[in-house]
Amino acid sequence: MNDEQPEKAAEETEDVAPAEVTPEEDVASLQAELADSHDRLLRTVAEMDNLRKRTRREVLDSRRFAQADLLRPLLEILDNFDRALSHATDDTSESFRQGVAMIAQNFRQTLLDQGVQPIETEGCAFDPAKHEAVGQQPAPEDTEPGTILTEVQPGYTLGDFVLRASRVIVAQ
């Protein structure tokens, strides 16, 4: 019985001995490793490109929000110029009225130069993304319900971003 155990141990060591790798297997292994490395490289490049695009988009959004925060209070100043002009009486000198009108026009042009655009309202269909309904009136003849009848306060956009919604009266 003891003689059989050394023979089994010798057979087990022969089975465990490493098999020789053929050149074809070695080439296949290296090609698989190369393909894996190439795939990781492509994924890393794509990830960097996505990061660059996302960062650029975030910077543009940040600038647009900062610009919007600056421009919103200026819209109130423009509204005040328009109110001053609409409430000018006959007692107000014509030169003063013209001066205020020129300042308001210059201010309006400066806002346009910065990309601020007025929102179209009268006669347009009500759009809750751009308009705020502050009232309703019965629709006159030839006017569909949901059509804007009057603009109470103008609204403005900065590109596709709404700075301030137009306050409007809508046909019932």
C-alpha positions as CSV (number, residue, x, y, z in Angstrom):
1,M,0.0,0.0,0.0
2,N,2.7,2.5,0.8
3,D,4.3,1.8,-2.6
4,E,1.2,3.1,-4.4
5,Q,1.2,6.5,-2.7
6,P,4.5,7.7,-4.1
7,E,3.3,6.6,-7.6
8,K,0.1,8.7,-7.2
9,A,2.0,11.7,-6.0
10,A,4.3,11.4,-9.1
11,E,1.3,11.2,-11.4
12,E,-0.4,14.2,-9.8
13,T,2.8,16.4,-10.3
14,E,2.9,15.4,-13.9
15,D,-0.7,16.5,-14.4
16,V,-0.1,19.9,-12.8
17,A,2.9,20.7,-14.9
18,P,2.2,23.8,-17.1
19,A,1.4,23.1,-20.7
20,E,3.5,24.9,-23.2
21,V,1.8,27.9,-24.9
22,T,1.8,27.8,-28.6
23,P,2.7,30.9,-30.6
24,E,-0.8,31.1,-32.0
25,E,-2.3,31.1,-28.5
26,D,0.2,33.7,-27.4
27,V,-0.7,35.9,-30.4
28,A,-4.5,35.5,-29.7
29,S,-4.0,36.4,-26.1
30,L,-2.0,39.6,-27.0
31,Q,-4.6,40.5,-29.6
32,A,-7.4,40.2,-27.0
33,E,-5.4,42.3,-24.6
34,L,-4.8,44.9,-27.4
35,A,-8.5,45.0,-28.3
36,D,-9.4,45.4,-24.6
37,S,-6.9,48.3,-24.2
38,H,-8.2,49.9,-27.4
39,D,-11.8,49.7,-26.2
40,R,-10.8,51.3,-22.8
41,L,-9.0,54.1,-24.7
42,L,-12.0,54.8,-26.9
43,R,-14.3,54.9,-23.9
44,T,-12.0,57.2,-22.1
45,V,-11.8,59.6,-25.1
46,A,-15.6,59.5,-25.4
47,E,-15.9,60.2,-21.6
48,M,-13.5,63.2,-21.9
49,D,-15.4,64.6,-24.9
50,N,-18.7,64.3,-23.0
51,L,-17.1,66.0,-20.0
52,R,-15.9,68.9,-22.2
53,K,-19.4,69.3,-23.8
54,R,-21.1,69.1,-20.4
55,T,-18.7,71.7,-18.9
56,R,-19.2,74.0,-21.8
57,R,-23.0,73.7,-21.5
58,E,-22.8,74.3,-17.8
59,V,-20.7,77.4,-18.3
60,L,-23.1,78.8,-20.9
61,D,-26.1,78.1,-18.6
62,S,-24.3,79.8,-15.7
63,R,-23.6,82.9,-17.8
64,R,-27.1,83.0,-19.1
65,F,-28.6,82.8,-15.6
66,A,-26.2,85.5,-14.4
67,Q,-27.2,87.7,-17.3
68,A,-30.8,87.0,-16.6
69,D,-30.4,88.0,-13.0
70,L,-28.9,91.3,-14.1
71,L,-31.4,92.0,-16.8
72,R,-34.6,91.3,-14.8
73,P,-34.4,94.5,-12.6
74,L,-33.6,96.5,-15.8
75,L,-37.0,95.5,-17.2
76,E,-38.7,97.2,-14.3
77,I,-36.7,100.4,-15.1
78,L,-37.9,100.2,-18.7
79,D,-41.5,99.7,-17.5
80,N,-41.1,102.8,-15.3
81,F,-40.0,104.9,-18.4
82,D,-43.0,103.6,-20.3
83,R,-45.3,104.5,-17.4
84,A,-43.7,108.0,-17.1
85,L,-44.4,108.6,-20.8
86,S,-48.0,107.3,-20.7
87,H,-48.7,109.6,-17.7
88,A,-47.2,112.7,-19.1
89,T,-49.8,115.4,-19.1
90,D,-50.3,118.4,-21.3
91,D,-48.6,120.4,-18.6
92,T,-45.4,118.4,-19.2
93,S,-43.0,120.3,-21.6
94,E,-42.6,118.7,-25.0
95,S,-38.8,118.8,-24.7
96,F,-39.0,116.9,-21.4
97,R,-41.3,114.3,-22.9
98,Q,-39.1,113.9,-25.9
99,G,-36.0,113.5,-23.7
100,V,-37.6,110.8,-21.6
101,A,-38.8,109.1,-24.8
102,M,-35.3,109.1,-26.2
103,I,-33.8,107.7,-23.0
104,A,-36.5,104.9,-23.0
105,Q,-35.7,104.1,-26.7
106,N,-32.0,104.1,-26.0
107,F,-32.5,101.8,-23.0
108,R,-34.8,99.5,-25.1
109,Q,-32.2,99.3,-27.8
110,T,-29.5,98.4,-25.3
111,L,-31.6,95.6,-24.0
112,L,-32.2,94.4,-27.7
113,D,-28.4,94.5,-28.2
114,Q,-28.0,92.2,-25.2
115,G,-30.4,89.7,-26.7
116,V,-33.5,90.6,-24.9
117,Q,-36.6,90.3,-27.1
118,P,-40.2,91.2,-26.4
119,I,-42.7,88.4,-26.3
120,E,-45.4,88.6,-29.0
121,T,-48.9,88.8,-27.4
122,E,-51.9,90.5,-28.9
123,G,-53.8,88.3,-31.2
124,C,-51.6,85.3,-30.4
125,A,-52.8,82.1,-28.8
126,F,-52.2,82.0,-25.0
127,D,-49.0,80.0,-24.1
128,P,-48.5,79.4,-20.4
129,A,-44.8,79.1,-20.9
130,K,-44.6,82.7,-22.1
131,H,-47.8,84.3,-20.8
132,E,-49.4,84.8,-17.5
133,A,-53.2,85.3,-17.6
134,V,-54.3,88.0,-15.2
135,G,-57.8,88.1,-16.5
136,Q,-60.4,86.9,-19.0
137,Q,-62.9,88.7,-21.1
138,P,-65.7,87.5,-23.3
139,A,-64.3,86.8,-26.8
140,P,-65.4,89.4,-29.4
141,E,-66.7,88.1,-32.7
142,D,-64.1,86.5,-34.9
143,T,-61.9,85.8,-31.9
144,E,-61.3,82.3,-30.7
145,P,-61.3,81.5,-27.0
146,G,-57.8,81.4,-25.6
147,T,-56.6,84.3,-27.8
148,I,-54.8,87.1,-26.1
149,L,-56.8,90.3,-26.2
150,T,-54.7,92.8,-24.2
151,E,-51.2,92.9,-22.8
152,V,-51.1,94.3,-19.3
153,Q,-47.3,94.1,-18.8
154,P,-44.9,93.2,-21.6
155,G,-42.8,90.0,-21.2
156,Y,-39.3,89.4,-22.5
157,T,-37.0,86.5,-23.5
158,L,-33.3,86.1,-23.6
159,G,-32.8,83.6,-26.4
160,D,-35.1,80.8,-25.6
161,F,-35.2,81.6,-21.9
162,V,-38.2,83.6,-20.6
163,L,-36.9,86.5,-18.4
164,R,-40.4,87.6,-17.6
165,A,-43.8,86.3,-18.8
166,S,-46.2,88.7,-20.4
167,R,-49.2,89.5,-18.3
168,V,-52.2,89.3,-20.5
169,I,-56.0,89.3,-20.7
170,V,-57.3,86.2,-22.5
171,A,-60.6,85.7,-24.5
172,Q,-63.0,83.3,-22.9
